[in-house]
Amino acid sequence: MSELRWNPQLRQWVIVAAHRQDRTYKPPKDFCPFCPTLPGAFPTEVPAEDYDIVVFENKYPSLRQPPPPVGEEGSELYRTAPAEGICEVVLYSPDHHTTLAQEPVGRIKNLISVWMDRCQELGNKPNIRYVLVFENKGDAVGVTLHHPHGQIYGFPFIPPTIAAELDSAQEHHTSTGKCLYCQILEEETRDGRRIIAENDEFCAFVPFFARYPFEVHLYPKRHLQGLVELREEEQESLACLLKEVLVKYDGLFGFSLPYMMALHQAPSKGEYPFYHVHFEFYPLNRSADKLKYLAGVESGAGTFITDMTPEDQAAKLRGEEVDE
């Protein structure tokens, strides 16, 4: 069963996808469904002996097109709707043991081209209002398959985090005539202490208001609404800076750092000149052996508590010594 249920308290949709309980969970080491299919071996999700980057529909999708029938009729208060949408898997490499941080800039640039293509195609579909590119990496964030991969969701609605950002950005633009995100980037550049890497086209920094440990935001310096607007040279620069950020993550504690990555961009329908596309990274390790758990205050009230200043987090990511 898969359907949408309306939360009238928070005014947002919840996806109920009961069938996902049966999805693949940490398969045996001698079989990975995301590896190439070798001659004479049991077939995987990729019917080829080798590949560069692969995109296919998720075998256990939260959203489908066309959607299945709604299981619960709902009411005026408890509304339900079809779970219409698209869920895709993006395999970064045929190498089961690599990570995006270990891949060359050329492959990351190819991945950016794939993201752009999928955002364009999915966003043009009539019932898709928002396209989210994201990656979950590592046991700490609940990954069930360790082959390097990300996902793309095509939503029939604008997700609540994006909706809140759009509201803030529009209000700021209306009151100041300026882009909120361009001003954030100006503020971070002027201060400088939280910047961890930059090049001519992009800047990566631990935001002044970071919620997760070693949270990093990556902004284009040119004002863009979505990923599909990137020029050729900007794709190359983005690939370089993505790799630099991920390498810094892996150098932080001496192991491949788990994280969640999300691309925040304007909705696929309509014009949002006040919005600014950017990446956000959310690691959960606050030290090499301690995780940040979203406990009562975070989960129950939505207010984050951070154990380390964003300035110190940025310094550590730059490889500098910090007094504890």
Secondary structure, DSSP 8 states (H G I E B T S, - for coil): -EEEEEETTTTEEEEEEGGGGGS--S--TT--TTSB--TTS---SB-SS--S-EEEE-SS-SSBSS----S----SSS-EEE-B-EEEEEE--S-TT--GGGS-HHHHHHHHHHHHHHHHHHHTSTT--EEEEEEEESGGGT-S--SSEEEEEEESS--HHHHHHHHHHHHHHHHHSS-HHHHHHHHHHHH-TTEEEE-SSEEEE--TT--STT-EEEEESS--SSGGG--HHHHHHHHHHHHHHHHHHHHHHSS---EEEEEE---SSS--TT---EEEEEE-EEETTEE----IIIIIH-----SS-HHHHHHHHTT-----
